[in-house]
Amino acid sequence: QVQLVESGGDLVQPGGSLRLSCAASGITFPIYTMGWFRQAPGKQREMVARIDSGGSTNYADSVKGRFTISRDNAKKMVHLQMNGLQPEDTAVYYCNAEGRSTSLNFWGPGTQVTVSS
């Protein structure tokens, strides 16, 4: 059974930092592209950052230079370091695991990040 469990969401002031983590089980983690997506109220879910099996990364323009995605294949975990948080970063953040076929695409339940003074 595949499980992705996010942690680290919280309420933080503008300019603050958070580190999100996602623990994966039930998948051959090293071969999966791992990603973080987010969905704000009334908006579509959007890609925030992704890291492929080789360690190549890509980011949404809105988070470049502020967020960093990393993975630990030994621990089957992916992290998102978020610095310089702004109110527009407020959303539910979801962990995603994308395999080599369209049927191998999994989501975690999400973790809430709220940026407010």
C-alpha positions as CSV (number, residue, x, y, z in Angstrom):
1,Q,0.0,0.0,0.0
2,V,1.4,3.4,-1.0
3,Q,1.5,6.1,1.6
4,L,2.7,9.6,1.4
5,V,2.6,11.5,4.7
6,E,3.4,15.2,4.9
7,S,4.4,17.1,8.0
8,G,5.7,20.5,9.0
9,G,2.9,22.8,8.0
10,D,2.2,25.6,10.5
11,L,1.2,29.2,11.0
12,V,4.2,31.5,10.3
13,Q,4.7,35.3,10.0
14,P,5.6,36.9,6.7
15,G,9.3,36.6,6.0
16,G,9.5,33.4,8.1
17,S,10.6,29.9,7.2
18,L,9.2,26.4,7.3
19,R,10.5,23.0,6.3
20,L,8.0,20.5,5.0
21,S,8.7,16.8,4.9
22,C,7.1,13.9,3.2
23,A,7.6,10.3,4.2
24,A,6.9,7.7,1.5
25,S,6.2,4.0,1.8
26,G,5.1,1.3,-0.6
27,I,7.0,2.6,-3.6
28,T,10.4,2.1,-5.1
29,F,11.3,5.6,-3.9
30,P,14.6,6.2,-5.8
31,I,13.0,5.9,-9.3
32,Y,10.1,8.2,-8.6
33,T,9.9,11.9,-9.4
34,M,8.9,13.6,-6.2
35,G,7.1,16.9,-6.0
36,W,5.3,19.5,-3.9
37,F,2.1,21.0,-5.1
38,R,-0.1,23.5,-3.3
39,Q,-3.7,24.6,-3.5
40,A,-5.0,27.8,-2.1
41,P,-8.8,28.4,-1.4
42,G,-10.6,29.0,-4.6
43,K,-7.6,28.2,-6.8
44,Q,-6.4,25.3,-8.8
45,R,-3.7,23.0,-7.5
46,E,-0.3,24.2,-8.8
47,M,3.2,22.7,-9.0
48,V,5.6,24.2,-6.5
49,A,8.8,22.1,-6.9
50,R,9.8,18.8,-8.3
51,I,12.9,16.6,-8.1
52,D,13.5,13.7,-10.4
53,S,15.4,10.4,-9.8
54,G,18.6,12.0,-10.9
55,G,18.3,15.0,-8.5
56,S,17.3,17.5,-11.2
57,T,14.9,20.1,-9.9
58,N,12.4,22.6,-11.2
59,Y,10.4,25.3,-9.5
60,A,7.5,27.5,-10.0
61,D,8.6,31.0,-10.9
62,S,6.8,32.3,-7.8
63,V,9.1,30.4,-5.5
64,K,12.4,30.4,-7.3
65,G,15.2,31.6,-5.0
66,R,13.0,31.1,-1.9
67,F,12.2,27.4,-1.8
68,T,14.5,24.4,-2.1
69,I,13.4,20.8,-2.7
70,S,15.6,17.9,-1.7
71,R,15.3,14.2,-1.3
72,D,16.8,11.4,0.8
73,N,16.5,8.1,-1.0
74,A,17.8,6.1,2.0
75,K,15.1,7.5,4.2
76,K,12.5,7.7,1.5
77,M,11.8,11.3,2.2
78,V,11.4,14.5,0.3
79,H,11.7,18.0,1.9
80,L,10.7,21.5,1.0
81,Q,12.6,24.3,2.6
82,M,10.6,27.4,2.4
83,N,12.2,30.8,3.2
84,G,10.9,34.3,2.8
85,L,7.3,33.1,3.1
86,Q,4.6,35.5,2.0
87,P,0.8,35.6,2.5
88,E,0.4,34.4,-1.0
89,D,2.2,31.2,-0.1
90,T,-0.7,30.3,2.1
91,A,-2.2,27.0,0.9
92,V,-2.5,23.3,1.5
93,Y,0.8,21.7,0.4
94,Y,0.6,18.2,-1.1
95,C,3.4,15.7,-1.6
96,N,3.3,13.9,-5.0
97,A,5.1,10.8,-6.2
98,E,5.2,10.3,-10.0
99,G,6.3,7.0,-11.4
100,R,7.2,6.0,-15.0
101,S,3.6,5.3,-16.0
102,T,0.5,7.5,-15.7
103,S,-1.1,4.9,-13.3
104,L,1.8,5.4,-10.9
105,N,0.9,8.8,-9.5
106,F,0.2,9.2,-5.8
107,W,-0.7,12.0,-3.4
108,G,-0.5,12.7,0.3
109,P,-3.4,14.1,2.3
110,G,-1.7,17.6,2.5
111,T,-0.4,19.9,5.2
112,Q,-1.6,23.4,5.9
113,V,0.8,26.3,5.6
114,T,-0.6,29.7,6.7
115,V,1.5,32.9,6.4
116,S,-0.1,35.7,8.3
117,S,0.9,38.4,10.8
